[in-house]
Amino acid sequence: MDSLEFKQDFLTGVKAAAAVSGEGSCAAFVNEMAQYLIDSEVLSDFQPSFYTGTKSNRKYRVDGYNFDEFDNTLYLIIADYSGSFEDSTITNAAANRLFGQLRLFIDMALKSKLHEEIEMSTPCADLIDLMRYNSTRIRKFKLLIFTDADMSSLIKSIELDNYEDLPVEGQIWDIERLYRVCCSDLSRQVVELNFLDFCEEGIPCIEASSAASENYTSYLGIIPGCVLADIYDKYGSRLLEGNVRSFLSTKVAVNKQIRTTLLKEPKMFFAFNNGISATALDVKVEDTDHGRFITFARDFQIINGGQTTASISNARFRDKAKLDEVFVQMKLTEIAATASQDDTDTLIRNISRSSNSQNKVSDADFFASHPFHRRMETISRRLFAPATDGAQYETKWFYERARGQYLQEQMHLTPAKKRQFALQHPKNKVIKKTDLAKVQNTWLMNPHTVSRGAQTNFNAFAEWIDDMWEKDDTKFNERYFESTAALLLMFQFLEKQIPKLPWYEGGYRANIIYYTIALFHHLVIKQFPGNDFDLILIWNKQDLPEIVQKCLLEISEKVFFQITDPERRIINVTQWCKKQECWDGVKKLSISLPEELEICLTDNGLAKAAEKQAKKDQRMTNDINAEAEVVKYPAEFWKKLTEFAVMHRLIEMRDQQALKKACQIPLKLPNSVESKRLLALLEKARNEGFKDE
């Protein structure tokens, strides 16, 4: 798929989404762009909030926003959308005009009485409330233009004046730029850090050559506190490796000890602080008369020391701390260019886990690379969904274990093969990791958690999955995957129907859906004791029964009026929906489900029997997979592992018989139990430094 095909496919998808939702092509365009940028880690979340007005014949407008609470950056989005497939260009003058409209909106939100004039319980009212409430916290404005035109080649850089004392950054996102990010090897926007932009010679360092291997090279450096703060001020939370960013933003308070040292004993900071650990895919080191200096690093990610970095920047910003005497030690690990993406992800995950061991980071904090995802991916590639509407072929629900997988699978296909792929894997049957977390956590009746945003919900769901996986991983089987697809069909139905309902005034559609589905499940359990809703019924039909559709639509109306109730405790509806108190109020709604719904329910006993069989099938699959994985390695490999394990005292009594058989492959084959022990021993040995080759 080239950039032109991507653009045509993207714009066609926008028009289809607009037709489904009924909310207009421009709104659909902004939403589609935002979802891609969330997947690419440019945005952590997105809230639509269209509003436009004029002041003294000057127009102001906003289409959506996101507030990154970790680095206190407010993203404001404006659309430049024509909907035409014809070539057009956005010029520098046009871009400046759009940036000007966003700047005037900031003025109107913070300095005028717009908050008194705008209708309450609307998305833009929530945005203005958020801006005014956080006016002293906001550290940077990022103004984003989403356009379906091509950015002019004359636009080399965008420099915007500060808003009072706050920096303002401008970005233009056209579809070509979106394509470059989504279809890159990493499927996200990477930080290319030129240290020469921040200090004259770079970062002084020494290479830890004795610790180097074919997979990585390490450097030890000393980075001035002011340089680290400057870098963080420019790149913000994008500097932090995704799992660490999530961990810090949800679990760690501001470190008062770091702040105290910076303010009272800056000279002692180097001695008191553990420093930072980072990884990069390409590091440039130059030798000068003064020593060796790191001058460049691509895909620079801080995997330990995020709190240190943020604290130094915050102390300078809030407390006006002088950083001249502050220095921070840095360990930078360069990942080998020859490493595969999976090997790179695994290495970064293991370094990150080890580096953060003092913070008690669990496997749930590294959920992006959890084996749960590999299982969901494996199931999705082999499992066919039932054919519908008289179709003579089955389709598959495509699970994206890695960002951009769906697009990248098509990149090198011929036109004919691409059509075949799209026929078997329709775009509306793509399941992203955040989608799975969203629908399953909603069904677990946590709509207030889901309302807190994709990343926060993902973290909460990760903890639950990790706990369940440790207890019994067979719970996550084909039946679980089918239930996920069924829930997505439920979501898609409400996304399509809610905008068409007479009571819907625009805005909060996502929150309405979360609360509607959660309340529906709550009511089923409460009003039909001993039963639960049969999600497999939806999977088998690949559609919702009419009685379910009717129930959901009736519930959605009452949910809407409840979450926007003028008597609610928090005026900001978006913030109110994030509270447990909001969910407690919704659960008190007086709604009776019809008796006809019984045909869509399943007896808990029967459901448990079906789940028991699904677990049995998954256990058998696990056994087969373990045996297959073991025989992939020849006998010589297991002999080498045996020598290493004996030398490092890793072998237990129960391992000996399994190793004895493995060293005789293919004459003898370990059974499933022995294979699992061998794989566990192999993982333990790798953590101790064992090399497969």
matplotlib code that plots the C-alpha trace (Angstrom):
import matplotlib.pyplot as plt

x = [0.0, 1.6, 0.7, -1.8, -3.7, -3.6, -5.1, -7.9, -8.6, -8.5, -10.9, -13.3, -13.3, -14.0, -17.1, -18.3, -17.8, -19.8, -22.6, -22.7, -22.6, -24.5, -22.3, -20.8, -17.7, -15.5, -16.2, -15.5, -12.3, -11.0, -11.9, -10.2, -7.0, -7.1, -7.4, -4.5, -2.4, -3.4, -2.2, 1.0, 1.5, 1.3, -1.8, -2.6, -6.4, -8.9, -12.1, -14.2, -15.4, -16.4, -17.1, -16.8, -17.5, -16.3, -14.9, -14.5, -14.9, -12.1, -13.0, -12.1, -12.6, -11.7, -12.6, -11.1, -8.5, -6.4, -4.8, -1.7, -1.7, 1.8, 3.6, 0.7, 0.5, -2.8, -3.4, -5.9, -7.1, -8.6, -9.7, -9.0, -11.2, -12.7, -13.7, -12.4, -10.2, -8.7, -5.2, -5.0, -2.3, -2.3, 0.0, 1.9, -0.6, -3.6, -1.8, -1.1, -4.8, -5.9, -3.3, -4.6, -8.2, -7.0, -5.0, -8.0, -10.1, -7.5, -8.0, -11.8, -11.7, -9.4, -10.0, -13.6, -17.0, -17.4, -17.8, -20.9, -22.4, -21.8, -24.4, -23.6, -23.3, -21.7, -18.2, -16.8, -18.1, -16.2, -13.0, -13.3, -13.9, -10.8, -8.7, -9.8, -9.5, -6.0, -4.8, -1.9, -0.9, -0.8, 2.9, 2.6, 0.0, 0.3, -1.8, -2.6, -4.0, -5.7, -5.9, -6.9, -4.8, -1.1, 1.3, 3.1, 6.8, 7.6, 6.6, 9.9, 9.2, 6.5, 7.4, 4.6, 4.9, 4.5, 1.1, 2.0, 4.9, 3.9, 5.5, 3.2, 4.1, 2.3, 2.0, 0.4, -0.9, -1.7, -2.5, 1.0, 2.5, 0.1, 1.1, 4.8, 4.2, 1.7, 3.6, 7.1, 8.9, 7.9, 4.4, 4.8, 6.4, 9.9, 12.1, 15.2, 17.3, 20.2, 22.1, 24.0, 20.8, 21.0, 24.7, 27.8, 29.6, 27.0, 26.9, 30.3, 30.5, 32.5, 31.6, 31.1, 32.8, 33.3, 29.5, 28.6, 27.1, 25.8, 22.4, 23.4, 26.1, 26.0, 27.3, 27.7, 27.3, 26.7, 24.0, 23.6, 20.3, 19.4, 20.0, 17.7, 15.1, 15.3, 14.9, 11.9, 10.4, 10.6, 9.5, 7.5, 6.1, 7.1, 10.6, 9.3, 9.0, 5.3, 5.0, 7.1, 4.9, 1.8, 3.3, 4.4, 1.2, -1.0, 1.0, 3.7, 3.2, 5.6, 8.9, 9.3, 12.8, 14.0, 12.5, 14.0, 17.5, 17.2, 16.1, 18.4, 21.4, 21.7, 25.4, 24.5, 22.0, 24.5, 25.5, 21.9, 20.1, 20.3, 20.2, 18.3, 18.4, 17.5, 17.5, 17.9, 18.1, 20.9, 23.5, 26.2, 29.4, 32.1, 35.7, 37.0, 40.0, 37.9, 36.9, 33.9, 30.5, 27.1, 25.7, 22.6, 20.1, 17.2, 14.1, 15.4, 13.3, 13.8, 13.0, 14.0, 14.3, 11.1, 10.2, 13.7, 13.4, 9.9, 10.8, 13.9, 11.8, 8.9, 11.3, 12.7, 9.2, 7.3, 10.0, 12.4, 15.1, 18.6, 20.0, 23.6, 25.0, 22.8, 24.2, 22.5, 24.2, 22.8, 23.1, 22.2, 21.8, 21.9, 19.9, 21.7, 20.3, 20.3, 17.8, 14.3, 11.4, 10.2, 13.8, 14.0, 10.7, 11.6, 15.0, 13.6, 10.9, 13.4, 15.7, 12.8, 11.5, 14.9, 15.6, 12.3, 12.5, 12.8, 9.4, 7.7, 6.6, 4.6, 4.2, 0.9, 2.9, 4.5, 1.2, 1.9, 4.2, 2.3, 1.8, -1.9, -1.5, 0.2, -2.5, -5.2, -3.3, -2.9, -6.6, -7.6, -5.4, -7.0, -10.6, -13.2, -16.4, -19.7, -20.7, -23.6, -26.2, -25.9, -22.2, -20.4, -17.2, -16.2, -14.3, -11.8, -11.5, -8.0, -6.2, -3.5, -0.8, 1.5, 0.6, -0.1, -0.1, -3.2, -1.7, 1.7, 0.3, -1.0, 2.0, 3.7, 0.6, -0.4, -3.7, -5.4, -4.0, -4.9, -8.5, -8.5, -7.0, -9.6, -12.4, -11.3, -10.3, -12.8, -11.7, -14.6, -13.4, -10.0, -9.5, -6.8, -5.4, -7.1, -10.4, -10.2, -9.5, -12.3, -15.0, -14.0, -13.6, -17.0, -18.5, -16.8, -19.0, -16.3, -17.6, -16.1, -12.6, -13.1, -14.2, -10.8, -9.2, -7.6, -4.3, -5.7, -8.2, -5.6, -3.5, -6.4, -7.4, -3.8, -3.7, -6.8, -5.6, -2.2, -3.8, -6.2, -3.4, -1.3, -4.2, -5.4, -4.3, -6.7, -9.5, -8.3, -9.3, -11.3, -14.5, -13.0, -11.9, -15.4, -16.9, -14.6, -15.8, -19.4, -18.9, -17.3, -20.5, -22.5, -20.3, -20.5, -24.3, -24.6, -22.0, -24.2, -27.6, -27.1, -26.5, -29.9, -31.9, -34.1, -32.8, -29.1, -27.7, -24.1, -21.2, -20.5, -21.4, -18.5, -19.5, -23.1, -22.0, -19.8, -22.5, -25.3, -23.5, -22.3, -25.8, -27.3, -25.0, -25.7, -29.5, -29.3, -27.4, -29.7, -33.1, -32.4, -30.7, -28.7, -28.3, -26.0, -26.2, -25.0, -22.3, -21.7, -25.2, -24.0, -20.8, -22.8, -25.2, -22.4, -25.2, -27.4, -30.9, -33.6, -34.7, -31.1, -31.0, -34.3, -33.0, -29.8, -31.4, -34.0, -31.2, -29.0, -31.6, -31.9, -28.2, -27.8, -30.2, -28.6, -25.0, -26.0, -28.4, -28.2, -28.0, -24.8, -22.0, -19.4, -20.5, -17.9, -19.7, -16.5, -14.9, -18.1, -18.2, -14.8, -16.1, -17.3, -20.1, -21.4, -21.6, -23.3, -26.0, -26.5, -27.0, -29.9, -31.9, -35.3, -35.3, -37.0, -35.7, -38.4, -39.1, -38.4, -34.8, -34.6, -34.0, -30.7, -29.6, -27.6, -27.9, -24.8, -24.4, -24.4, -22.1, -19.6, -19.7, -19.0, -16.2, -14.8, -14.7, -13.1, -10.4, -9.8, -9.3, -6.9, -5.0, -4.6, -3.5, -1.0, 0.4, 0.8, 2.4, 4.9, 5.9, 6.2, 8.3, 10.7, 11.3, 12.2, 15.6, 18.0, 19.6, 22.8, 20.9, 19.6, 23.0, 24.4, 21.5, 22.2, 25.9, 24.9, 22.1, 24.4, 27.2, 24.7, 22.8, 19.5, 18.5, 15.9, 15.4, 12.3, 14.2, 16.7, 14.5, 13.1, 16.6, 17.7, 15.0, 15.6, 19.2, 18.1, 15.7, 14.4, 15.0, 13.1, 10.5, 9.6, 5.9, 3.8, 4.6, 8.3, 8.2, 6.7, 9.5, 12.1, 10.7, 10.6, 14.2, 15.2, 13.6, 15.3, 18.7, 18.2, 17.6, 21.0, 22.7, 22.3, 22.6, 20.5, 23.3]
y = [0.0, 3.3, 6.7, 7.4, 4.2, 5.0, 8.4, 7.1, 4.3, 6.8, 9.3, 6.5, 5.3, 8.8, 9.1, 5.6, 6.5, 9.7, 7.9, 5.4, 7.9, 10.7, 13.3, 14.8, 14.1, 16.7, 15.2, 11.8, 13.0, 14.5, 11.4, 9.0, 11.2, 11.3, 7.5, 6.9, 9.4, 7.7, 4.4, 6.1, 7.6, 11.2, 11.7, 9.9, 10.4, 12.5, 14.4, 15.9, 19.4, 21.3, 25.0, 28.1, 31.8, 35.3, 38.2, 41.6, 39.9, 37.4, 33.8, 31.3, 27.5, 24.2, 20.7, 18.6, 18.4, 16.2, 17.2, 15.1, 15.2, 13.7, 16.7, 19.1, 19.8, 20.9, 19.7, 21.7, 20.5, 22.3, 20.7, 21.7, 19.3, 19.5, 15.9, 16.0, 13.4, 16.1, 17.3, 20.4, 22.1, 23.8, 26.9, 28.6, 31.5, 29.1, 27.2, 30.5, 31.5, 28.2, 28.5, 32.0, 30.7, 28.3, 31.0, 33.2, 30.4, 30.1, 33.8, 33.5, 30.5, 32.0, 35.7, 36.3, 35.3, 32.6, 30.1, 31.9, 32.2, 28.7, 26.0, 23.8, 20.1, 20.3, 19.1, 22.6, 23.7, 20.9, 21.9, 25.5, 24.3, 22.1, 25.0, 27.4, 24.9, 23.9, 27.4, 27.3, 23.7, 24.0, 24.2, 24.1, 24.4, 22.2, 23.3, 20.6, 21.1, 18.0, 18.4, 16.3, 18.7, 18.1, 20.3, 22.7, 21.8, 25.4, 24.8, 23.7, 24.5, 26.0, 28.6, 30.2, 33.0, 32.0, 32.5, 34.9, 32.9, 29.5, 27.9, 27.1, 24.4, 24.0, 20.8, 20.1, 16.5, 15.8, 12.2, 11.8, 12.4, 10.1, 7.4, 7.8, 7.3, 4.5, 2.5, 3.0, 0.0, 1.3, 2.5, 5.5, 8.9, 8.5, 11.1, 11.9, 13.7, 15.9, 16.7, 19.4, 21.5, 21.5, 21.7, 22.7, 19.3, 16.8, 14.5, 13.4, 9.7, 6.5, 3.3, 0.3, -1.9, -4.9, -5.1, -4.9, -7.7, -8.4, -7.1, -3.9, -1.3, 0.7, 4.2, 5.9, 9.7, 12.8, 15.1, 18.6, 19.1, 22.2, 20.1, 17.3, 19.9, 21.5, 18.2, 17.3, 20.7, 20.1, 16.5, 16.0, 12.6, 11.3, 10.9, 8.2, 4.6, 3.8, 1.4, 3.7, 6.7, 4.8, 3.5, 6.9, 8.8, 6.5, 5.3, 7.6, 10.9, 13.9, 13.1, 15.6, 14.4, 15.1, 18.6, 19.3, 18.3, 20.5, 23.5, 23.1, 21.0, 21.1, 20.2, 16.9, 15.8, 13.7, 11.8, 11.4, 10.4, 7.1, 8.9, 7.8, 4.8, 5.1, 3.1, 4.2, 2.5, 4.6, 6.5, 8.7, 9.3, 11.7, 12.0, 15.5, 17.0, 17.0, 13.3, 11.3, 12.9, 11.5, 13.8, 12.0, 9.3, 8.0, 6.7, 7.9, 6.5, 6.9, 3.6, 4.5, 7.9, 9.4, 10.8, 12.3, 14.0, 15.4, 16.6, 18.5, 20.2, 21.0, 22.4, 24.8, 25.7, 26.0, 26.8, 28.7, 26.3, 27.0, 23.9, 25.1, 22.8, 19.9, 16.9, 13.5, 10.2, 8.5, 4.9, 4.7, 1.4, 1.3, -1.6, -3.2, -2.3, -5.9, -6.9, -7.7, -5.7, -8.5, -8.9, -5.1, -5.0, -7.9, -6.4, -3.0, -4.7, -6.7, -3.7, -1.6, -4.3, -4.8, -1.1, -0.4, -3.3, -1.0, 0.6, -2.8, -2.6, -5.8, -7.6, -5.8, -2.6, -4.2, -5.4, -4.2, -7.3, -9.7, -13.3, -12.6, -10.5, -13.3, -15.7, -13.3, -12.8, -16.5, -17.1, -14.3, -15.6, -19.1, -18.5, -17.8, -15.8, -17.3, -16.0, -13.5, -12.0, -15.0, -14.5, -17.6, -17.0, -16.5, -13.5, -13.1, -10.6, -9.2, -8.7, -6.0, -7.2, -4.5, -1.0, -0.7, -4.5, -4.4, -1.8, -3.3, -6.8, -5.2, -3.1, -5.6, -7.3, -7.2, -5.4, -8.8, -10.1, -6.9, -7.2, -10.8, -9.7, -6.9, -9.4, -11.8, -9.1, -6.3, -3.0, -3.0, -6.3, -5.0, -5.3, -3.1, -3.7, -0.6, -1.7, -5.0, -3.4, -0.9, -3.4, -6.0, -3.5, -2.1, -5.5, -6.0, -3.0, -0.4, 2.4, 5.1, 3.6, 3.3, 7.0, 8.0, 7.5, 4.8, 4.6, 4.8, 2.1, 0.0, 0.1, -0.9, -3.7, -4.9, -5.4, -7.5, -9.6, -10.1, -11.3, -13.7, -14.9, -16.0, -17.9, -19.6, -18.5, -21.0, -18.5, -16.6, -18.8, -18.9, -18.3, -15.2, -13.9, -14.5, -12.6, -9.6, -9.5, -9.7, -6.7, -4.8, -5.4, -4.1, -0.9, -0.5, -0.7, 2.0, 4.2, 4.0, 4.4, 7.0, 10.0, 9.2, 9.4, 12.5, 13.1, 13.1, 16.6, 15.8, 15.0, 12.3, 9.5, 7.4, 7.9, 7.1, 3.8, 2.8, 3.4, 1.8, -1.5, -1.7, -0.9, -3.5, -6.2, -5.1, -5.2, -8.7, -10.1, -8.3, -9.1, -12.6, -14.4, -17.5, -16.3, -14.1, -12.6, -15.0, -13.1, -16.2, -15.7, -12.4, -14.0, -16.8, -14.2, -11.6, -9.2, -8.1, -9.7, -7.1, -7.4, -6.5, -3.6, -2.3, -2.7, -0.9, 2.1, 2.5, 2.3, 4.8, 7.5, 7.2, 7.0, 10.3, 12.2, 10.7, 11.6, 15.2, 15.7, 19.4, 18.2, 16.2, 16.9, 17.9, 20.3, 19.0, 16.0, 14.5, 14.6, 13.5, 10.3, 9.3, 9.1, 6.0, 8.2, 8.7, 4.9, 4.4, 6.9, 5.3, 1.8, 3.3, 4.0, 2.3, 0.1, -3.2, -5.5, -7.3, -11.0, -11.7, -11.1, -14.5, -16.1, -14.3, -15.5, -18.5, -20.4, -19.9, -23.7, -24.1, -21.2, -22.6, -26.0, -24.2, -22.2, -25.4, -27.0, -23.9, -24.0, -27.7, -27.0, -24.1, -26.3, -28.9, -26.2, -24.9, -28.4, -28.9, -25.4, -26.2, -29.5, -27.9, -25.1, -27.5, -29.7, -26.5, -26.7, -29.5, -31.8, -29.8, -26.7, -28.5, -30.0, -26.4, -25.3, -28.2, -27.1, -23.5, -24.4, -26.7, -24.1, -21.4, -23.9, -23.4, -27.0, -28.5, -32.3, -32.2, -30.7, -33.5, -36.1, -33.4, -32.3, -35.9, -36.4, -33.1, -34.0, -37.0, -35.2, -36.6, -40.1, -39.1, -36.4, -34.6, -34.7, -31.6, -31.2, -31.7, -29.3, -26.6, -27.1, -26.9, -23.6, -22.2, -23.2, -21.7, -18.4, -18.5, -19.2, -16.3, -14.0, -15.1, -14.4, -17.6, -17.0, -19.1, -19.1]
z = [0.0, -1.1, 0.2, -2.5, -1.8, 1.9, 1.3, -0.9, 1.6, 4.5, 2.9, 1.8, 5.4, 6.7, 4.4, 5.4, 9.1, 8.6, 6.9, 9.8, 12.6, 11.0, 12.7, 9.6, 7.5, 9.2, 12.6, 11.3, 9.7, 12.9, 14.9, 12.4, 12.4, 16.2, 16.6, 14.3, 16.4, 19.6, 18.2, 17.2, 20.7, 19.4, 21.5, 24.7, 24.2, 22.3, 23.1, 20.3, 21.1, 18.0, 18.5, 16.4, 16.9, 16.0, 17.9, 16.2, 12.8, 13.7, 13.7, 16.4, 16.3, 17.9, 16.9, 19.7, 22.4, 24.7, 28.0, 28.8, 32.6, 32.8, 31.2, 31.5, 27.7, 26.3, 22.7, 20.7, 17.3, 14.4, 11.1, 7.5, 5.7, 2.2, 1.6, -1.9, -3.6, -5.7, -5.0, -2.9, -0.8, 2.6, 2.4, 5.2, 5.1, 5.4, 8.3, 10.2, 9.8, 11.3, 14.2, 14.7, 15.2, 17.9, 19.6, 19.7, 21.1, 24.0, 24.6, 24.6, 26.9, 29.5, 29.3, 28.1, 29.5, 26.9, 29.7, 30.9, 27.4, 26.1, 26.7, 29.8, 29.4, 26.0, 25.1, 24.5, 27.8, 29.4, 27.5, 28.7, 32.2, 32.0, 30.7, 33.4, 36.2, 35.0, 33.9, 36.4, 35.6, 31.8, 30.7, 27.0, 24.2, 21.2, 18.3, 15.7, 12.2, 10.8, 7.0, 4.0, 1.8, 1.2, 3.2, 1.0, 0.4, 1.3, 4.9, 6.5, 10.1, 12.2, 14.9, 16.9, 19.5, 23.1, 24.7, 27.4, 29.1, 27.9, 24.8, 21.8, 19.4, 16.0, 14.0, 10.7, 10.2, 6.6, 5.4, 3.9, 7.3, 8.9, 6.4, 7.1, 10.8, 10.6, 8.0, 9.5, 11.1, 14.5, 13.6, 15.8, 15.9, 17.2, 19.0, 17.0, 19.6, 18.4, 21.6, 19.8, 19.8, 23.6, 24.4, 22.4, 22.1, 23.2, 26.3, 27.6, 27.8, 28.0, 26.2, 28.4, 25.8, 28.1, 28.6, 24.9, 22.9, 19.4, 20.6, 22.3, 23.2, 26.4, 27.2, 30.5, 30.4, 32.5, 31.4, 32.8, 34.6, 32.5, 29.3, 30.6, 31.5, 28.1, 26.3, 28.5, 27.9, 24.2, 23.9, 27.1, 27.8, 24.4, 25.9, 28.3, 27.2, 26.9, 29.8, 32.1, 31.2, 32.0, 35.3, 36.5, 35.4, 37.4, 40.4, 41.5, 43.2, 42.7, 44.4, 47.2, 48.0, 44.5, 44.6, 48.0, 46.8, 43.7, 45.7, 48.8, 47.8, 44.0, 44.2, 45.9, 43.3, 41.3, 44.5, 45.8, 42.6, 40.7, 37.4, 34.3, 32.0, 28.3, 25.1, 21.5, 18.1, 16.6, 18.6, 17.1, 19.2, 18.2, 19.5, 20.2, 22.0, 25.2, 25.0, 23.6, 23.3, 22.4, 19.7, 18.4, 19.4, 17.4, 19.2, 22.5, 25.3, 29.0, 30.6, 34.2, 35.7, 34.2, 37.6, 38.0, 34.5, 35.1, 38.6, 37.4, 34.7, 37.1, 39.7, 37.2, 35.9, 39.2, 41.7, 39.5, 40.6, 39.3, 37.6, 36.9, 39.5, 38.8, 36.9, 36.2, 35.4, 32.3, 31.1, 27.4, 25.7, 21.9, 20.4, 17.5, 14.1, 13.1, 15.8, 14.7, 15.9, 18.3, 19.7, 20.1, 21.9, 24.2, 25.0, 25.9, 28.0, 29.9, 30.5, 31.5, 33.9, 35.5, 35.7, 37.4, 39.9, 42.8, 41.9, 42.1, 38.5, 37.7, 34.4, 34.1, 33.6, 30.6, 29.2, 25.7, 25.3, 27.5, 26.1, 26.3, 23.1, 21.2, 22.1, 20.9, 17.7, 17.1, 17.7, 15.4, 12.5, 12.6, 13.7, 11.1, 11.9, 10.7, 7.2, 7.2, 4.8, 2.4, 1.9, 0.5, 2.5, 6.1, 7.5, 10.3, 13.1, 12.8, 16.2, 16.1, 18.5, 17.3, 16.1, 12.4, 11.8, 9.7, 7.3, 7.2, 6.3, 3.1, 2.2, -0.1, -1.5, -5.2, -5.9, -6.3, -3.0, -1.3, -2.4, -1.1, 2.2, 2.6, 1.8, 4.5, 7.0, 6.7, 8.2, 10.6, 12.1, 13.2, 17.0, 18.6, 22.0, 23.4, 21.8, 23.6, 26.9, 26.4, 25.5, 28.1, 30.9, 30.0, 30.2, 33.6, 34.6, 35.0, 32.7, 34.9, 34.4, 30.7, 30.6, 32.0, 28.6, 26.5, 28.4, 31.9, 31.1, 29.4, 32.6, 34.8, 32.5, 32.3, 36.1, 35.9, 33.0, 34.6, 37.8, 36.0, 33.7, 36.7, 38.2, 35.0, 31.6, 29.9, 30.7, 27.7, 24.8, 21.6, 23.6, 25.2, 21.8, 20.4, 23.3, 22.5, 18.9, 20.1, 22.4, 19.6, 17.5, 20.4, 20.5, 16.7, 16.8, 19.4, 17.7, 14.6, 16.2, 19.0, 16.7, 15.0, 18.1, 18.8, 22.3, 21.2, 21.1, 20.1, 22.4, 25.1, 22.7, 24.0, 27.6, 26.8, 25.1, 28.1, 30.6, 28.5, 27.9, 31.5, 32.8, 30.5, 31.9, 35.4, 34.9, 33.3, 36.3, 38.7, 37.1, 35.8, 38.8, 37.8, 34.2, 32.2, 28.7, 26.0, 24.0, 21.9, 20.5, 19.0, 17.7, 15.9, 14.3, 13.8, 14.7, 17.6, 18.1, 17.7, 21.4, 22.4, 20.1, 21.6, 25.1, 24.5, 22.8, 25.6, 28.2, 26.3, 26.6, 30.3, 30.7, 28.7, 30.9, 34.1, 33.3, 32.2, 35.1, 36.1, 39.8, 39.2, 41.7, 39.0, 36.3, 33.7, 32.2, 30.8, 34.3, 36.0, 33.9, 35.3, 38.9, 40.7, 42.1, 38.6, 38.0, 41.4, 40.3, 36.9, 38.6, 40.6, 37.4, 37.5, 34.3, 33.8, 31.1, 29.0, 29.6, 25.9, 26.6, 28.2, 24.8, 24.7, 28.1, 29.2, 32.4, 34.6, 34.9, 31.1, 30.7, 33.2, 31.3, 28.0, 29.6, 31.2, 27.7, 26.2, 29.0, 28.3, 24.6, 25.4, 27.8, 25.0, 22.6, 25.2, 25.5, 21.8, 21.4, 24.2, 22.6, 19.2, 20.6, 22.3, 19.1, 17.1, 18.9, 18.1, 20.6, 20.6, 21.7, 24.8, 25.6, 25.5, 27.8, 30.2, 30.6, 31.2, 33.7, 35.6, 35.8, 37.0, 39.3, 37.6, 37.4, 39.8, 40.2, 38.0, 35.1, 34.8, 33.1, 30.7, 29.8, 29.3, 26.7, 25.0, 24.5, 22.5, 20.1, 17.7, 19.1, 22.2, 22.7, 25.9, 26.9, 27.4, 31.1, 30.5, 27.5, 29.7, 32.3, 29.6, 28.3, 31.8, 32.3, 29.0, 30.0, 33.3, 31.6, 29.1, 32.0, 33.3, 30.0, 28.0, 24.3, 21.8, 19.2]

ax = plt.figure().add_subplot(projection="3d")
ax.plot(x, y, z, "-o")
ax.set_aspect("equal")
plt.show()
